[in-house]
Each structure stands twice: as C-alpha cells, then as structure tokens.
Amino acid sequence: MSASMQTLFQKQAPLLIKNFQSHGFAAFYCPTAAAAVQQTLQLIPPDHRLSWGGSATLTELGLPDLLRRTYVTLDREQAATPAARQECMRQALLCDTYLMSTNAATVDGELYNIDGNGNRLAALLYGPKQVIILAGMNKVVPDLAAAEKRARTVAAPLNMQRFPNRTPCRQTGFCSNCNTADSICNQFVYTRRSQPAGRIKIIFVGESLGF
C-alpha cells in the first residue's frame, strides 16, 4: 500500500472513530493488520467462548487459526457433518464473543450488511455478549446509499467467486439483482446504533482487507 494511502487513512480515522462512538459503538483505529490483531485479543476476556462468520478479512488477518489455539471456539469449519455444521452455527448465536467483518461502513457511523443464510447478521443483531467487527478502510463509504451500492455491487459479486453457486454475478462479475435459489443476497441489515452501547466493537484497519 502506498504511503499516500496510509496517510489518507490516518487522516480519515479520527472523524470515523468519533462518529461511530457517537452511535454507541466502541471504535478503534489500527494502522496495520498486526496492530488490529493485538487490539482484537485485548478486547476478548480469556474465558470467553468464541465464534465467527465466514469472513475473508478474518482469514487475511490470520485470526481463525490464532483464536482456535487460544480460546474455546464454536467453529463450523471443523464440524464433521452438514447437520453438525448447522447446529454449530445455531450455538454460535449464544457465544460470548462473535467476530465478523462488515460489507460497508459509513463515515456517519453506520453499518450495512448483506447475508445469505442470515447467521452472521443474526449474531450481529442479538445473542453474543459482544460482537467485534474488523474492517479494512477500503470498506468505508460516504453515506448509506454508497454503503448499499458497495455491498451489492462490490462485496457480493466478489464473495460469490468463492462458491460454486449458479448466480449471474458468479458468471459475469456484476450484480443483476437476481432472485435465484443460490443467491447470497437474502438478508439486508442497516445498523444505525449499537444497543446496548459498546456491545458492538469495530476495529478499522489502515489496509485494504476482504471484500
């Protein structure tokens, strides 16, 4: 990443943090991925049971492997059967700390997310004692309209490339607002505030991460 981009992110961070805090989020800025990992670990009590949603950002940060070694985890990737995987996803809604990323974050201090099964967003909304969101600064957009556009036309088509699903964006790379059985754009959630205050914690990372 260029020095100019690093400088830009550093200058954007104070207003971003201020606005998210004003919306009840606990908000942090870390200039590097390594610093973001350390900040994440500082936020998780040693006795917490953890889980996380499917996230390219968490994978790029190396967090799943680190957390498996350090904490008791509910890890759907280690489930032996499809039924066990589904049950793990259900139990994750009652974990102590849930980790995820976000499809978009606005400068005003709001989140916008799209989900396929809804398990990630269910945890965001209610259940886990705390939710920790890690987001590269590439996911920051000016307003809610830009957030929805990013989630639908950037994040969703990129995310779909990981799956064998037969959707138009899997083939063309562009969103066509499809209504196919394989669509991963089924749940749309706009998060205006963290309630209770501080339950949702967001760590912005001064790098380009995830989708």
SVG drawing of the C-alpha trace seen along z (x, -y; Angstrom):
<svg xmlns="http://www.w3.org/2000/svg" viewBox="-36 -14 41 50">
<polyline fill="none" stroke="black" stroke-width="0.4" points="0.0,0.0 1.3,-3.4 2.5,-6.0 -0.2,-8.4 -2.9,-5.9 -1.6,-5.2 -1.6,-9.0 -5.1,-9.3 -6.4,-6.6 -4.7,-8.1 -6.3,-11.4 -9.8,-9.9 -9.7,-7.8 -10.4,-10.4 -13.7,-11.5 -14.7,-7.9 -14.0,-6.9 -15.8,-9.9 -18.9,-9.3 -19.1,-5.6 -18.6,-6.3 -21.5,-8.8 -23.7,-6.0 -22.9,-3.8 -20.1,-1.6 -16.8,-1.1 -14.5,-2.1 -10.8,-1.8 -8.3,-2.5 -5.2,-0.4 -2.8,-1.4 -1.6,2.2 -3.0,5.7 -0.7,6.8 -1.9,4.0 -5.5,4.9 -4.9,8.5 -3.4,7.3 -6.3,4.9 -8.7,7.8 -7.0,10.0 -7.1,7.2 -10.9,7.0 -11.6,10.7 -11.6,12.0 -9.7,15.3 -12.8,17.2 -14.9,16.2 -16.2,18.8 -15.9,17.5 -17.3,17.9 -17.2,16.1 -18.9,15.8 -17.4,16.5 -15.0,13.6 -12.2,13.1 -11.0,10.2 -10.6,12.5 -8.8,15.1 -6.4,12.5 -5.6,11.4 -4.9,15.0 -7.4,14.7 -9.3,18.0 -6.1,20.1 -4.9,17.9 -8.2,18.0 -8.5,21.8 -5.2,22.1 -6.1,19.6 -9.8,19.9 -12.7,22.3 -14.3,21.9 -17.5,22.9 -16.0,23.4 -18.4,24.6 -15.4,25.4 -14.5,28.2 -17.9,29.8 -18.0,33.4 -21.3,33.4 -23.7,30.8 -26.1,31.3 -23.3,30.6 -22.3,27.5 -25.8,26.1 -26.0,26.9 -22.7,25.1 -24.0,22.0 -27.1,22.1 -25.0,22.4 -22.8,19.6 -25.7,17.2 -25.1,17.7 -21.3,17.4 -19.6,14.7 -17.7,13.0 -18.6,13.1 -16.2,11.9 -17.0,10.7 -16.4,8.1 -18.8,5.7 -19.7,5.1 -19.7,1.4 -19.2,-1.3 -20.3,-4.9 -18.4,-8.0 -21.5,-8.9 -21.1,-5.9 -23.4,-3.2 -23.1,0.3 -24.6,2.0 -24.5,5.8 -25.9,8.4 -26.1,12.1 -27.1,15.4 -28.2,17.6 -28.5,14.8 -26.4,16.4 -23.8,13.7 -26.4,10.9 -28.4,12.7 -25.3,12.7 -24.8,9.0 -28.3,8.1 -28.7,10.1 -27.3,13.0 -23.5,12.9 -22.3,10.7 -20.1,8.7 -19.5,8.5 -16.1,7.5 -16.0,6.2 -12.8,5.9 -12.9,3.7 -10.3,2.5 -10.5,-1.1 -11.4,-0.1 -14.9,0.6 -15.5,-3.0 -18.0,-4.9 -19.6,-8.4 -23.2,-7.5 -25.9,-4.8 -26.7,-4.9 -23.0,-4.3 -22.9,-1.5 -25.8,0.4 -24.2,-0.1 -20.9,1.2 -22.4,4.2 -24.5,5.2 -22.1,4.4 -18.7,4.9 -18.8,7.2 -21.5,9.7 -20.0,10.4 -16.5,10.8 -17.8,13.0 -19.7,15.2 -16.5,16.1 -15.6,18.3 -18.7,20.5 -20.0,22.9 -23.4,21.2 -25.1,20.6 -25.9,16.9 -25.5,14.3 -22.8,12.4 -20.8,15.7 -20.7,15.8 -20.4,12.1 -19.0,10.5 -21.8,7.9 -24.9,7.8 -28.1,8.2 -30.5,8.1 -31.2,11.8 -33.9,13.9 -32.2,17.3 -32.2,20.1 -28.4,19.8 -28.5,16.1 -26.4,15.0 -28.2,11.6 -31.1,12.6 -30.8,10.6 -30.2,6.8 -29.4,5.2 -28.7,1.5 -27.2,0.9 -27.6,-2.7 -26.5,-2.3 -25.1,0.3 -27.7,1.2 -26.6,1.6 -23.8,-0.9 -20.4,0.8 -21.8,4.2 -20.6,3.8 -17.0,3.0 -15.4,2.0 -11.7,2.0 -10.8,0.1 -7.6,1.3 -5.5,-1.0 -5.2,1.5 -7.3,2.9 -8.8,6.2 -11.6,8.6 -14.5,7.8"/>
</svg>
